[in-house]
Amino acid sequence: MKTLIAVCFFFILITSCSKPKDDPVLTGTWDLYQTFTSGNTYNWTVVMTQNGNDLTGNVVISDNSGYALLLSSSNISGNNVTIEWMLSTYKLSHQGIVNSTYDSMNGMFYSDGIKIGTWLANKR
């Protein structure tokens, strides 16, 4: 009986210490770095709020020459993240993976469905 109680206590302890699924781990300010296949680079500041799997917020290019709101298609599912916004008439889609500590993410980015480079973001 003592073994059963110890196993149950251990299980409860482990499950209560794990990060809740809907914990807003991406909420905050991120520095996002894009590298185009041509070699050109752009830096953005992304301010996001996570509500469940949905991401809202805005992006500002580092020299303040561009600003956009995140599209409603921006989301996180497990460690897979999609961050999208419109830049002029182009839809930029950043698809990637968030690390296990939720303070860095990276992947590929696309313009209107065509791969145009890679990206990396670090949480401030």
N, C-alpha and C positions, 0 to 999 in steps of 0.2 A: 504494500500500500504506500509506503514512504517513497518507493521508486516512482510510482505512478504520480504522486503529488509533485515530486521533484521534476519529472518530465513535463507535467502540465505547467508548473511555474516557469520552467525554462522556455517553453513554447510561448507563453504569455509575455514574458520578458522580451524575447526576440521580436515578436510581432508588434509589440508596443513601441519598440525602439526604432523600427524601420520607418523610413520616410513615407508619409501618406501619399497615395496615388495622386490626389488632387492638390497637393501642396504647391503653392505658386512659386516653384523653384526658378522660373525664368523671369519673374518680375524684377525689374531693375534697369540699370543703364549698362549698355554693352558697347564696346568699341569693335566695329566690324571693318575688316580689311578685305578688299576685293582685289584679285589679280586676274586681269583679262588674259586670254590666250595670246594676245598680242604683246603682253608684258606690261601694259599700262596698269597702274594701280589707283584705287580710290579708297578713301577712308570715310566711314560713316559713323555717326553716333545713333544708336538705336535705343529708344526708351520704350520698354514693353511692360505690359501687365498681363499676367496669366490668370485666367478664370477657368478652372477645370482644364480642358485641353485647348481652349481658345486663347489666342494671343491678340492683343490690341496695342496700339501705340503709334509712334511716329519715328521717322528717320530723318537725319539732317546730314548732308555731306559736310566734310570737315571744313571746307572753306565757305560754308553757308550759302553756296550757290544752288543748292537743291534741298527740298523738303517734301515729304510725302507721309501720308497715313498708311499704316499697315492695312492690307486687304483682309476681309473677313475669312479668307481661305488660309490665313496664317494660323498654325496650330502645332501642338506637340502630341505625339503618341508614343508612349514609352520613351526611348531616347532618340526617336526620329523627329526632326523638326523641319517645318516649312515656314519660311518668312517671306512674305510677298508684298510688293508695293508697285505702284505705277510711277514711272519716271517719264514725264511728257506722255507720249502715246505708247510707251513700251512697258510691258509687264515684266518686272524683275522677280524671279522666283529663286530663293536660296533654299536648297534642300540639303540636309545634312544630319549629323549625329551630335548629340550633346554628351559630354563626358560624364562619368559616374558621379562627380562632385558638383555637377551643374554650374560650373564656372567657366567653361570653354565649350565651343562648338565649331564645327567646320564641315565643309562639303563643296558641292558644285553649285554654280548659279547659271541661270538660263534667262534669256530674253525672248519672250514669246515662244517658248518651247525649244529654243536652240541653245545648246551649251556654249557659254562664252567665257567661262573661267572658274576659278576656285575662290573660296572665301574662308575666313577664320574670324571668330568673334570671341572676345574675352570680357567677362563681367567685371565691372569696376567694384 
